[in-house]
Amino acid sequence: MSENTFFSFRDRQLTLVRHPAKHQHVSLQAWDSADELIIDHVADQCDGQVGRCIIFNDDFGTLGCWYAEQKPTWVSDSWIAHRSLADNLLTNTQGVVQDSEGKVYSPVRALDSLAPLPSPVDTVLIKIPRTLALLEHQLIALQGVITPNTRVVAGAKVKTITRAVLNLFEKYIGPTTTSLAKKKSRLIFATASADKLASPSPSPFPTHWQVQLAGGKTVDISNHANVFSRQSLDIGARFMLEHMSVSGHERIIDLGCGNGVLGLNALAIAPDAQVTFVDESFMALASARDNVAHNFPDKLDQCEFVPSNCLDALLHQENGPYNKVFCNPPFHQQNAITDHIAWQMFNDSKQCLARGGSLVVVGNRHLDYHVKLKRIFGGVNQLASHQKFVILHSAKR
C-alpha cells in the first residue's frame, strides 16, 4: 500500500483506496479535507454520534467506513463509489454483507440515488456532488424524511460551494449558513423549515427532450438528474450519431451510455442488434432502460443494462465477444481530471471485442485519443472530424 492510502485522523487509522485500486494514481487519495471537516464537526458537536444517519455522495466510502459501527444508510449514484465502499469496508471492518446486486447491505446499508430513503433521520451528511441537479434531486427527496430536528451538514471544497449550491439548500431545506474555510474546504449547515417539509416540492426530474435518430426516427429521451448532458444532446454524441454503422445481429456495447442515445441509434439502424448499455451511474442506466422501453418496447429483450467500472463486469462473461463498442469517454473522475478512465475503457474494449471487432470513439481533438488507441490496438483510423471533435476507429486484429 502507498502512503496515500492511509487515512490517519483523530487517533484512528483507516486504509482507503479509490476503486479500482490498481488504477489509482499516486497523487490521488480516497478522502479530502471536507471529509475531515465533517468528522471534526460531528465529533465536536455531537460526541461523534450520528444516530439514524444518511450519507450522500461519499465518493470512495471514507465517511461510510468512519461511521460504519453506527450502521448508517449510504447513498450514491456511482457504481465505482459502491465498489470503493465495499473494498474499504472489507479492509477496515468485519462481517461485511453484500446483496445480490453487489451493493453493501451491512454494516452500512448502501442504496442508489433512485431508491426510497429511510425515515426518520437524525443526521444527514452530504458531500456536494459535481452535478447540481443530483444535489437538487437529493434535497427534494430529503423533504419527505427529515424533521426540523434533523442535523443537515454538507461539505465540499470552497470553490464548489457556490451561491447556486446555497440557494438549493435554502429553497428545499431552510435557513443555511457556512463554516469558515479550512484546508480549502468548508461546511454547510441547513435547518429544516417546518413549512417546507409540510409542502414538499415536486421534482423536475426526469427531464425530457427529443432527438432524431438514423432513418429519421424521432425519439423522446428521458434523463434522470445525474445523467451527463441532461438538458440536451451533447455535441460529441450528436456527431457520433451521424457516423455510426451497425448491421445485422451484431452485438453492440454503448460504453458510458448516459441516457443511451447511441444504443438507441444502433437499434434504429439495425433492429436485430443486441445492445448492452454500460455505465457507472445508476441514474444513467435507469434512463437508458426507460428510453428503450418507451421508444423501442419490442427491443427491450435484446438489451442489457450493466453497472460497471468501464467494462469490468463484462470481461469474464461466457456469452461470447462483441462486434462493436461505441464510446464517448469521460476525462474526469468525480472532481479529478484524469485519463486513466479512457485508458481502461480502451483496454477493456479490446478484451471484449471479437477478432475483427471495432471500437469507435468520439472525443475532443486535444485529448489525443489516437495515441492511446494506436498503442493498444496497433492502428487507428479517423472516420470523421470537425473543428472540435474527432471520431476514431480501431479494429481488433
C-alpha angles and dihedrals in degrees: 000000000000123000092256091067096063113088107193112180138144094357093309132102127202129180106226131179136181108239122273091039093193090064097044110126114231091238095056129078135187097243138045139196091272089064089052092049092051092049091047092050094049091047095048099039103030104026087251092295119131098173113193097006140180118199118197131199098357093168099201103012101262095136092038090056094042093054098030094117089061091056100232127186108247122202128193136150091208122095088198089055090050091050091047090051091051093046093049096044090051089053097045107029141037132240100029113178124194128194127234091275093054096254118136112258101175145065084001119033105222120200135177119240095262096055120104114263123238122248143246104037130193099182135021118195116189131185104202108245126222091245114068090199089062090051089049091051090051095047091050090051090050091058088074098053111030130080132207086266095057114112109230114193125169131181139193145137112296092247090056095055098081130164088260090059093049091047090057092054091047092046098049106022112023142246109013133197135172136221126237114276117264126177088354092301136093140185133243121214119196127185114208114237116221091221093055091049091048092056107035116201120250112245119247089207139137098039122206138210138153133246134182115238132194114308091028096282111154115211135188112237121207118200128191119214100269098045116123112251090009097171101048143356109286119236095246094052092046090053091048092051089062094055107038120124121192129159143186118330096341119158108234133191120205096200116201085008101182106181089353099248094144091051090048089052090051089055091049091052097042113019092191095054120118112226128198113196112205128185138142090227117086090202090055092052091047089051092049092049091048091050095051091045092050101040104027104022093160090056098055093100089056091060137078127195112206129182107214148146097249103310099326091122093056102042096090101033116133098214096089139259129307130245101215140013119198115196142174099185123212117231098205137060110208101311098339122095108223141155097207092094092058090047091052093044091053095045092046091048091055090052093049097046125093117237105282091022120133140229112206116193133185120196148139112290093236093061091074095215089163089072092055094043093050091050093049102037101025093238144035136194129201110231098181142342144184133180095291110019138045131195115216131192129201126178127208108240 
